[in-house]
Structure formats: C-alpha cells, structure tokens
Amino acid sequence: MALSLQQQAKRRTERNRRRLKAMGNGRLRLS
C-alpha cells in the first residue's frame, strides 16, 4: 500500500468537505 489508511481517510474527508461546500453554494444560488 502506497498510502496509509490515515492519509486515504484524510483525503476522502477533504474531498467530501469540498463537495458539501459546493453543494451548499449551489443551493444558495438556486434559492
């Protein structure tokens, strides 16, 4: 394994945070 589980989890959470932020921004624009 090149990446440790912690690194993978950290990247996953960062990606999810960005996606959630983008979704929130889209919701604000729509409303």
C-alpha positions in Angstrom: 0.0 0.0 0.0 1.5 3.3 -1.1 -0.8 5.4 1.1 -1.6 4.8 4.7 -5.2 4.4 5.8 -5.0 7.7 7.7 -3.8 9.5 4.5 -6.6 8.0 2.5 -9.2 8.9 5.1 -7.9 12.5 5.3 -8.1 12.9 1.5 -11.6 11.4 1.5 -12.8 13.8 4.2 -11.3 16.8 2.4 -12.9 15.8 -0.8 -16.3 15.3 0.9 -15.9 18.7 2.6 -15.3 20.4 -0.8 -18.2 18.6 -2.3 -20.5 19.6 0.5 -19.4 23.2 0.3 -20.0 23.3 -3.5 -23.5 21.7 -3.0 -24.3 24.3 -0.3 -23.2 27.1 -2.6 -25.3 25.7 -5.4 -28.3 25.5 -3.0 -27.8 29.2 -2.0 -27.7 30.3 -5.7 -30.8 28.3 -6.5 -32.9 29.5 -3.6 
